[in-house]
């Protein structure tokens, strides 16, 4: 079951304003989720994602890993790539993608399960309950190991190549498939004074 789709609804060439559409982030009933683990949470009211999502509630179903294991991966992602702007819902995509990889590969499943167990041990029993400093120390001690490299490598796509991260960081997404940047961000630079008209002529629209 796809709980948090990576693609936003309404994508197409009919979006000339550059406005980011509502995200397909549905409220999913827990009773409908039948995986081995479920990660759930809410989006902060007033945050960029909460304003774009139909609901502030989110849920991710894990089919191979347990809820505790998924939570550990979510928190490990925060240690590796800390972003105050990114809610747990985005980091949950990391756990979801690693869980999918584990479901297709028994060796991957064992690597993840053993790595998570090692993190718990290094953190004094529970990585999820450890202090931020203890978590950082535990992750650093595993640097270079296959488990560490697997999780870090997956972070690059899971955390950053999705519409929720785009919304949190203020990136409107790809424009080439929507007619280009002339009407979607070409003149959106806000942190420098506006140039004179002579230096910035009106764009040629054909």
Beta strands, then each sheet from edge to edge (+ up, - down):
strand 1: 37-42
strand 2: 57-62
sheet 1: 1+ 2-
end
